């Protein structure tokens, strides 16, 4: 029998202990889509709705991750991969603590999203594709990034100078140019409910 080199884990309280305390089950909802598609806006609406039902949530997005744990990363291919890897590892910790985690990241390739799913655990990972068309995302240009990319000031910008690979089999696809915020939030909450009947009563 192999020696257990991490004996502390045998003495720590379990995920089941945490979920019993919170009376909920942890899971990660991964919102992917172009910049300006509505990922964070929908996630904030979902967070408020779940909070009103007594469900503890945590949103992870580029603003709170890039400003902190990933503030040493740039936007090279290697750094983008490491960005997603760290996000998934942090998300896994939240999930194992029983928290419903809402991750909002462009994550433009299938390979990156599959890596995240493997780290978190596929049984706990729900992929939501916010499929809002590029034209609408660019029209909104919430952070002025598309304008900068069109001027050549931002290299490898997804949707302009770098491709976006649409998910092959997302758990849910929502287009915020066609659905209202309320409709989008309702669809995601229903997805979470259907995934785990015990989480929302």
Secondary structure, 3 states (H helix, E strand, C coil): CCCCCCHHHHCCCCHHHHHHHHCCCCEEEEEECCCCCCHHHHHHHHHHHHHHCCCCEEEEEHHHHHCCCCCCCCCCHHHHHHHHHHHHHHHHHHHHCCCEEEEECCCCCHHHHHHHHHHHCHHHEEEEEECCCHHHHHHHCCCCHHHHHHCCCCCCCECCCECCCCCCCCCEEECCCCCCHHHHHHHHHHHHHHHCCCCCC
